[in-house]
Structure formats: structure tokens, C-alpha cells
Amino acid sequence: MNDGLPDSLIPYDEIVQEALRAVVGRVLGSVAENGGAAPGEHHFYITFKTQAPGVDIPPRLIERFPDEMTIVLQNRFWDLTVDEERFSVGLSFNQIPSKLVIPYAAITGFHDPAVNFELRFQAQEADEEEIVGEAENDGPVAEPIEDGSNVVAVDFKRKK
């Protein structure tokens, strides 16, 4: 229900989300400029979509976290680098050092428990250009269901 208000032609939600993601970049940038140490008791929980465009993490982590994962930047992280679109950081998982590259657009949550500051985001969808490629649903022509309805059974298979 829109209470009689017209639909906005300005994407306010997207603009606000983009601005708030810039807050994450700015905070991480200040930590990186400080030699990779957060001031005082500050530390960060960052949740992101593991298969979002631009995310670069080891395959073993994608296997463990096929949709979303949360990392903690507190004591043991290194090589934090930050730019306008993404950040990268070194972390250890089960004693195995790993480099993660995470675009801000993939982030769904940012939390600093030291001051109870939290941001939640909608995951940004990939642009149509990034999705276009060989169609994954090409295959045998779908057969109609023989129950008198007009429903067509289609089996979409996702390549892994």
C-alpha cells in the first residue's frame, strides 16, 4: 500500500545504501591508515555475500559459506587495503592464512560492538551485463504436464 503517494523516480533507497556503504569504507580506511590497528576497543564484524560480483575468497571458504559469511577484524588480521569500491584483508581460517577481497556492494552487515554501532544492507544484485553469458537453462524443451492445466514443467539446473 502506498497511501496515495506516487512512486519515486529517484532511487532513494539505493542512494542511501551506497552512502552508508561509504561509511564502512571510511572506517576501514582510517584503520588502514593507522597501520591496521583499530583505535581503543573498536573491532568489526563484517557480513557479506560470498558469491557476489567482485568477491575474491578461497574456494574452501565458498564451500563452507556458499551464501554469506561474517569476518571479524579485531586482533589477527593483516594487509588491510581500502579503496573506493572494495577492501582486502588477510585473515587466518583454521590456521590457514587467506586473502579476502570484498566489494562494499557485497556487504550485508557491519557491526562495531565496542560502541554498539550497526549497519544492515540489502545485497546489491549484479548488473544485467554481469549475468549475461551462456544460458544455464538451455537444454531439452520443457514438456507440458499432462494434468489438463496450462503449467509447463521447467527444470532449471545451476552449474557449479
N, C-alpha and C positions, 0 to 999 in steps of 0.2 A: 504494500500500500504506500502510495507516495503523497498522501494528504493533499492532493491537488497541486503539488509543486511540479514544475516541468523538469524533465531530465536535464542534467547539466551537460553542456557541450565541452566543458573543461574537466579534464580528468583529475579532480582534486585528490582523490584517494591515492592515485599513483604519484602525484607530485609530493604529497605529504610523506608517503613511504620512502620515496627517493631521498627526501631531505633528512629523514630520520636515519636512513642507512648511512648518510654522510656523517652523522654524529658518531656512529661506530667507527668509521674510517678516521675521523679526527681524534677520537680517544686512542685508538690503536697507534695512530701516527705519533701522538705525544709520548706514548710508551716507547715506541721505536727510537724516537729522538733522545729519550732518556737512557739509552743504552739497553733497552729491553727490560727495564725494571718498572713495574707499576708503582706509583707513589703510595706510601703508607700501607694500609691493609687491602688496597684495591686489588681485585682479581676478577676474571671474567669467564663466564660460561657463554659459549657461542654455539648456537644450534644452527645447522644448515642442511640443505638438501644435497645429499651425496652425489646425485646424478644430474644436478642442474648444469646447464651450459657453463663451461669455463672452470668447473671444479676439477682439480687435479689432485687426486689422492691415490695411494697404493691400492691395487686391486683387492688385496686381502681385507682392507677396511671396507671397501664397497661390498664385499661378500658378507662381512659381519653386519654392516649397516646399509642395506640396499636402498633405503629411502632417506633417512635422516640420521644425523649423529650430533652429539654435543661434545665439544672440546673444552678444556679448562686451561686458561692461561694464568698461571699463578707462580709456581716455583721453577718448574723444569720445562722451559721452552727456550728456543734459541733462534737466531737468524730471522727475527721478525722484520719483515719489509712491508711497506704500505704504499699504495699508490691510489689514484682516484677511483679505480674500478674494482680493486681486489687487494687482498693481503696474502702473504705467505708466511709460514712459520714452521719451525722444526719442533716435533714432539716425539716422545717415545711411547710405543704401544707394545706391551709385553716385552720390554727390554729391547725392542727393535726401533732404531731411530727412523723417522719418516718426515718427509717434507710434504706439507699440505698447501695448496693454492686454492683460495676461496674467494670468489667474487662476492661483493656485497649483495648483489641481486639474489644470491643463493641463501642468504641468511634469513632464518625464520625467527630467531630469538637471540637477545643479548641481555645478560644479567650481570650486574656487579653487586654481589651480596654484601660487600662491605658497607654500602650506603643504601641498600635495598632499591637500586635503580634497575628497571627492566623495560625493554622494548620488545614488542611482538610484531612480526611482519607476515604478510601474505607472500608466499613464494611467487616470484615472478615467473611467468610462463616464457618458454623460448619463443623467439620471433619465428614467424612462419618460415622465413628463409632458412633458419637453422634446423627446422624439422624436415624440410623438403629433401627428398633423396629417393632411393629405391623404395617403392611402396611395400610395406610389410604385409599387406593383406592381399596381394596378388596371388592367385592360385586357382584352384578349381572353382568354377562358377557355383554360387550358392544354389542349393536345391530348395524348392518350396516345401514347407511342412505339409504333410498330407492329412490335415485335420479340418479342411474346409475353410481355414482362415486365410488372411492375406499376409501372414507373418512369414518372413523368409529367414531361415537359419543361416547365420554367417559365423564362421569360425575364424576369429582374428587370432593369429599366433604372433607372439612377440619374439623377435630374435634376441638372443642373449649374447 
